[in-house]
Amino acid sequence: MKIISVIIFVVACLWGYGFYKGYSDVENGANLITYKLVSSGMNPVTRHGYKTYFTYFTDLNKRVDDLKDSLDSFGDIFK
């Protein structure tokens, strides 16, 4: 039982660190490039916490959609 508790604690700490890292990156003015670079260097548990913060507590999805719309409008110019 102790081993399972320790494993759960370690996983929760890793996830929480990712969540906190996402929070601190947003406070320091992170952009989409920073988000991709930082999250790609994390382990899967920490990355999930990091992405959770960006997905649910920032306007990242709106910025990604706006970027896609902008790129799509440039595509019409070159057709």
C-alpha positions in Angstrom: 0.0 0.0 0.0 2.9 2.4 0.7 4.3 1.8 -2.7 1.1 2.7 -4.4 0.7 5.8 -2.3 4.2 6.9 -3.2 3.6 6.3 -6.9 0.4 8.3 -6.8 2.2 11.1 -4.9 5.0 11.3 -7.4 2.6 11.3 -10.4 0.6 14.1 -8.7 3.7 16.1 -8.1 4.9 15.8 -11.7 1.5 16.8 -13.0 1.3 19.7 -10.5 4.8 20.9 -11.6 3.6 21.0 -15.2 0.5 22.9 -14.2 2.6 25.4 -12.2 5.1 25.7 -15.0 2.2 26.6 -17.4 1.0 29.2 -14.9 4.4 30.8 -14.5 5.1 30.8 -18.3 1.8 32.6 -18.9 2.6 35.1 -16.2 6.0 35.7 -17.9 4.4 36.3 -21.3 4.7 32.9 -23.0 3.6 32.7 -26.6 2.7 29.7 -28.9 6.3 29.0 -29.8 7.3 28.9 -26.1 4.4 26.6 -25.4 5.4 24.1 -28.0 9.1 24.2 -27.2 8.7 23.8 -23.5 6.0 21.1 -23.7 8.0 19.0 -26.1 10.9 18.7 -23.6 8.7 17.4 -20.7 7.9 13.9 -19.6 4.3 12.8 -20.5 2.8 13.5 -17.0 4.3 16.9 -16.6 3.3 17.8 -20.2 -0.3 16.8 -19.4 -0.4 19.2 -16.5 1.3 22.0 -18.6 -1.2 21.5 -21.5 -4.1 21.3 -19.0 -3.3 24.8 -17.7 -2.9 26.2 -21.2 -6.1 24.5 -22.5 -8.5 25.4 -19.6 -7.0 28.6 -18.1 -5.8 30.6 -21.0 -7.1 31.8 -24.4 -4.6 29.5 -26.2 -7.2 27.7 -28.2 -8.6 31.0 -29.4 -5.1 32.2 -30.4 -4.5 29.0 -32.3 -7.8 29.3 -34.1 -7.0 32.9 -35.0 -3.6 31.9 -36.3 -5.2 29.1 -38.4 -7.7 31.6 -39.8 -4.9 34.1 -40.7 -2.9 31.4 -42.4 -6.0 30.2 -44.3 -6.5 33.8 -45.5 -3.0 33.9 -46.8 -3.5 30.7 -48.7 -6.3 32.3 -50.7 -3.9 35.0 -51.9 -1.4 32.5 -53.3 -4.0 30.3 -55.1 
